[in-house]
Amino acid sequence: MAKDDHIKHAVLKEILGDDVWQPSGRAKFKAKGKVIHMRYCSPNGAGNPKYKFNINPNTLSADYEVWICGDVRQYYLIPKDVIERMYSDSEAYVDRLHPEIRVVSVDANTDTATYARGGKSVDLKSYLGGTL
């Protein structure tokens, strides 16, 4: 078990209630006929509200992406179409070492994900604390 699995499992309980889920590959879980890809970013020591995530081919194979920012109370359940839009944007931030990966910065204070040049962003407020 990875050190952050207990956080992911707690968020799954928030998303699914008492519904049963099962592992479905690397960082993915299946429940209610949907695949959920879970990512956790720990808080930094300086109290910075920004969290770094990436979108990769594994992310795109799920129905939902979950970004957990620091703890169980701050997570976003994001539908695949929103993730695909960020990933496929021609100005998306591409990882320098891995061209198939896109880099995203989430500001937990404003519930905003910045993903492309020019400050392109997505408002995540409607995905905060989402459930299935």
N, C-alpha and C positions, 0 to 999 in steps of 0.2 A: 504494500500500500504506500503510495506517495505521501509525502508530508502534508500536502494540502487536500488530500482526498476527503477528509472529514468536513472541510468547508464546502467542497463540491456536493457531497451527499446532503448536507444541511440545506443548501440552495435547491437541490432537486426536491427535497421535501416541501420547501416553500412553493416551488413551481407546480408540483404534482399532488400535494396533499398526501393522502394515504395510498394513492395509486402505486402499483408495483412498477418498478423499472428494472432494467437489466443492462449490464455493460454491452457495448456494441462497437468494439474497436478502440483505438487509441483516443482517450479523452472524450469518448462518445457514449451515450446512454440511449436506450430505446424505451419508450413508454407511450401508451395511447396511439400506437401505430406511427409515431414520429421519432426521428433521431435528433438528439440534442448534443451539440458539441460544447463542452465546458472549458472555459479558460479562467484562470485565477491569477491576479497580479497582487502581490503583497504591497502594503503601504511602505513608503520610504520613511526614513527616520526624521526628515525635515518637515513632515506634515504636508507635503506637496499634494494637491488634489488631482494631479495628472497621473494616469496609468497608461502603460504601453501594452498594446496587443498587436497581433498580426493576423492577417487573413491568408490562409494557405490552401492548397488543394484539399486537405483533410477537412478544413472548415467548410468548404463549398459542397462537401458530400452530405452535409446534415440539413435537416429541415429548419433548425433553429441554432443560433449561436448565443451562448451565454457568456457575458463578460462580468466577472466578479471583481469589484474594485475594493480590495482591502478586507472586507468581511461580508458576512451573510446579508447584512441589511442594505448593501449597495451592489445590486446586480441588475443587469439588463438582459431580457429575453428578446432577442432580435430575430425577426423572420429572415429566411434565406434570401428573399428578393432584395432586401435592404443591404445585406452583406454583399451580394453579387454586384449591386450598383456601385458600392464603394470599390470593390476589387477591380471591376472592369473600367473604371473611369480612366481616361487617357492621361490624366494628370496625377493619378494615385501615387503615393510615396512607395517606391520600390526598394526593397531591402538590397543593400549594396552587395552582399555576398550570395544572396539567393534570389534571383530574378523572378521566381514564381511566388514570392511572398510580398504582401503589401503591408505597410506599417501604419498603425492607427494610434492616435493619442486620445484618450478619454479624459475629459475634465469632469470629475464627479461633483464639483460644486455647481456647474452649469448644465450638467447632463448632456454634454455635447461631445461628439466624436469627430475629430479633425482627421481627414484621410488623404487630402490631395493639395497640390500647389495652389496658391492663392487663398489659402485658408478655407477650402471647401469643407463643409461639415454637415453632419446629420444631427438633428435634435433627437435625443434619446429619451426624453421625458415620458413618452407614451409606452416605452418598453421597460421602464424602471419598475422592479418588483413584479414583473409579468407572471402569469400563470397559464396553464393549459387546461 
